[in-house]
């Protein structure tokens, strides 16, 4: 499955903010950009979508930036994806030029079950799950790096 860079980079940016916000601090667009090699101008187009969906807030000024608005476990991947692109988790529509029985069969046997699975999966997967996986993988990779140095 392919998703747009807008959705991919939006998820990365949100994860970066979640990982790098400590106490009442904020995360700057330039920092997200540098850490993840994403254009700051592109992030400036994506982050307002997450803000409009009440997933993040922004603070203006020299110490400004972005922070997560809610508990990480209360923000689902479903909300994040829909904030960035509403067309991903919706039913597909076929051209009216196709034969109805063919399109109906494809819809019922393929797209509806796939969409249903994706919706259920994204509704139960949270930003906390993503941060936990990040720390788990980081710890594992740090352990491997440590072992490689020892050998």
C-alpha positions as CSV (number, residue, x, y, z in Angstrom):
1,X,0.0,0.0,0.0
2,X,1.3,3.4,-0.8
3,X,0.3,6.6,1.0
4,X,1.2,10.1,0.1
5,X,4.3,11.9,1.4
6,X,1.9,14.3,3.1
7,X,0.5,11.5,5.3
8,X,3.9,9.8,5.8
9,X,5.7,13.1,6.8
10,X,2.7,14.1,8.9
11,X,3.0,10.9,10.9
12,X,6.7,11.3,11.2
13,X,6.3,14.9,12.4
14,X,3.7,14.0,15.0
15,X,5.9,11.2,16.2
16,X,8.9,13.5,16.4
17,X,6.9,16.1,18.4
18,X,5.7,13.3,20.8
19,X,9.3,12.1,21.3
20,X,10.9,15.5,21.7
21,X,8.4,17.4,23.8
22,X,9.4,17.4,27.5
23,X,7.2,18.9,30.2
24,X,5.9,22.2,28.7
25,X,8.4,22.5,26.0
26,X,7.7,22.8,22.3
27,X,9.3,21.4,19.2
28,X,10.4,23.7,16.3
29,X,9.7,23.0,12.7
30,X,13.4,23.4,11.9
31,X,14.3,20.7,14.4
32,X,11.8,18.3,13.0
33,X,13.1,19.1,9.5
34,X,16.7,18.5,10.4
35,X,16.1,15.3,12.4
36,X,14.0,13.7,9.7
37,X,15.4,15.3,6.5
38,X,12.0,16.8,5.6
39,X,11.7,20.2,4.0
40,X,10.7,22.8,6.6
41,X,8.4,24.5,4.0
42,X,6.6,21.2,3.4
43,X,6.2,20.7,7.2
44,X,4.7,24.2,7.4
45,X,2.0,23.0,5.0
46,X,1.4,19.7,6.9
47,X,1.4,20.8,10.6
48,X,-1.6,23.2,10.3
49,X,-3.7,20.2,9.2
50,X,-2.7,18.4,12.5
51,X,-3.4,21.6,14.4
52,X,-6.9,22.0,12.8
53,X,-7.7,18.4,13.9
54,X,-6.7,19.3,17.5
55,X,-3.8,16.9,17.6
56,X,-1.2,19.5,18.2
57,X,-1.1,23.2,19.3
58,X,1.4,25.8,18.3
59,X,3.1,28.5,20.4
60,X,4.4,31.6,18.7
61,X,7.6,33.5,19.6
62,X,11.2,32.7,20.0
63,X,10.6,29.8,22.3
64,X,7.6,28.7,20.2
65,X,6.9,25.5,18.3
66,X,4.5,22.6,18.5
67,X,3.3,20.3,21.2
68,X,0.9,17.4,21.5
69,X,-2.5,18.4,22.8
70,X,-3.7,15.1,24.3
71,X,-2.4,12.0,25.9
72,X,-0.5,9.9,23.4
73,X,-2.7,6.9,24.1
74,X,-5.8,9.0,23.2
75,X,-4.6,9.9,19.7
76,X,-5.3,7.2,17.1
77,X,-3.6,6.6,13.8
78,X,-7.2,6.8,12.3
79,X,-7.4,10.4,13.5
80,X,-3.9,11.2,12.3
81,X,-4.5,9.8,8.8
82,X,-7.9,11.4,8.5
83,X,-6.4,14.8,9.5
84,X,-4.0,14.5,6.6
85,X,-6.0,12.8,3.9
86,X,-9.6,11.9,4.3
87,X,-9.6,9.8,1.1
88,X,-7.4,6.9,2.5
89,X,-9.9,5.3,4.9
90,X,-13.0,5.7,2.8
91,X,-14.6,3.4,0.3
92,X,-13.4,3.5,-3.2
93,X,-15.6,4.6,-6.1
94,X,-15.6,3.1,-9.5
95,X,-16.2,4.7,-12.8
96,X,-19.9,4.6,-13.9
97,X,-18.7,3.2,-17.2
98,X,-17.9,-0.2,-15.7
99,X,-20.5,-3.0,-15.5
100,X,-22.3,-2.9,-12.2
101,X,-22.0,-6.5,-11.2
102,X,-18.2,-6.4,-11.7
103,X,-17.8,-3.3,-9.6
104,X,-20.2,-4.6,-6.9
105,X,-18.2,-7.9,-6.7
106,X,-14.9,-6.1,-6.5
107,X,-16.3,-3.7,-3.8
108,X,-17.8,-6.5,-1.7
109,X,-14.9,-9.0,-2.0
110,X,-11.9,-6.7,-2.0
111,X,-12.3,-3.1,-1.0
112,X,-14.8,-3.3,1.8
113,X,-12.9,-6.0,3.7
114,X,-9.6,-4.2,3.2
115,X,-11.0,-0.8,4.2
116,X,-12.7,-2.4,7.2
117,X,-9.4,-4.0,8.4
118,X,-7.5,-0.7,7.9
119,X,-10.1,1.3,9.8
120,X,-10.2,-1.1,12.7
121,X,-6.4,-1.3,12.8
122,X,-5.9,2.4,12.7
123,X,-8.6,3.0,15.3
124,X,-6.9,0.8,17.8
125,X,-3.3,1.9,17.1
126,X,-2.3,5.0,19.0
127,X,0.5,7.5,19.0
128,X,1.7,5.9,22.2
129,X,2.0,2.6,20.3
130,X,4.3,4.3,17.8
131,X,6.4,6.0,20.5
132,X,6.7,2.7,22.4
133,X,7.8,0.9,19.2
134,X,10.3,3.6,18.6
135,X,11.9,3.2,22.1
136,X,11.8,-0.5,21.8
137,X,13.6,-0.5,18.5
138,X,16.0,2.2,19.7
139,X,16.9,0.1,22.7
140,X,17.3,-3.0,20.6
141,X,19.6,-1.2,18.1
142,X,21.6,0.4,20.9
143,X,22.1,-3.0,22.4
144,X,23.3,-4.4,19.1
145,X,25.7,-1.4,18.6
146,X,27.0,-2.0,22.1
147,X,27.6,-5.7,21.2
148,X,29.3,-4.8,18.0
149,X,31.8,-2.5,19.8
150,X,32.5,-5.3,22.3
151,X,33.4,-7.9,19.7
